[in-house]
Amino acid sequence: MTHHFHRPRTLILPPAPYAAAVLGGWWLDRNLHPLPWEWGGMVQLLGWLVAGLGAAVLAWTLVTCWLHRTTVNPYKAATRLCTTGPFRYSRNPIYLGDWFILVGASMILATWWPLLFAPLVWLLLHYGVIRHEEAHLAARFGDSYLAYQARVRRWL
């Protein structure tokens, strides 16, 4: 048994990098240097649609985890391996929904700044969260998780 069996060793709260990108991008746009979307008023409408898609993916994922009676808390042990619902398409549907919300928020705020932080968000998520969650799931569910990992992509 590895030290990942009992719980993931998550280093950061997963929504934090996304929230920091949105808030930091908003602040930079308003106080330092604007980087506007040049799509007119259409960009904000499209942003609400993209953010809404992200919220729908999040809701679908939460319901799926609730039906499987397992946690979405990144600091607690998974009790079941979810492979249905949005997990059929992505091993990380919550983070995928968060990406849609990040893009949507950037469009709603009509600034490119939050998206410029996307590589940093990805690095923080990959090394601070996803690696630890995957190690936990592999330690906890063994071959079942490894087969799932081989079958379903991390993002889409």
Secondary structure by P-SEA (a helix, b strand, c coil): ccccccccccccccaaaaaaaaaaaaaaaaccccccccccaaaaaaaaaaaaaaaaaaaaaaaaaaaaccccccccccccccccccccccccaaaaaaaaaaaaaaaaacccccccaaaaaaaaaacccaaaaaaaaaaacaaaaaaaaacccccc
